[in-house]
Each structure stands twice: as C-alpha cells, then as structure tokens.
Amino acid sequence: MVRACGYRVAGVLTGAHGKDALREAGATDVLGSVAELPDVLARAEAS
C-alpha cells in the first residue's frame, strides 16, 4: 500500500533479514547501512 502511494521504503541489511526478504516485504531500496540513507533520499528528491 505504501508503495502504491508513491512512497519509498528502505530496508537495511543490519538485521536478521537478507536482501531478498526485504524486497519481498516491499522495500524499494535495500541499504547496507543507514549511512546510505541521505544519498537515497537525495536521489528520490531529484527524480
């Protein structure tokens, strides 16, 4: 539902779930670290 509204959903690979599980759960962006979040947000604003 969140993605249907045009929102981005970020999953971070610091927990128990891997990239595939995060994508299946609806993540539009899968990050290796929360330190990557500012770049993801900047790209989202630019598009």
Residue pairs with C-beta under 8 A, 6 or more apart in sequence:
2 9
2 26
3 9
3 26
3 28
8 28
8 29
8 40
8 44
9 26
9 27
9 28
9 29
10 27
10 28
10 29
10 30
10 31
10 37
10 40
11 17
11 19
11 22
11 23
11 25
11 27
11 29
11 30
11 31
12 30
12 31
12 32
12 33
12 34
13 19
13 22
13 30
13 31
13 32
13 33
14 33
14 34
17 25
19 30
22 30
23 30
29 40
31 37
31 40
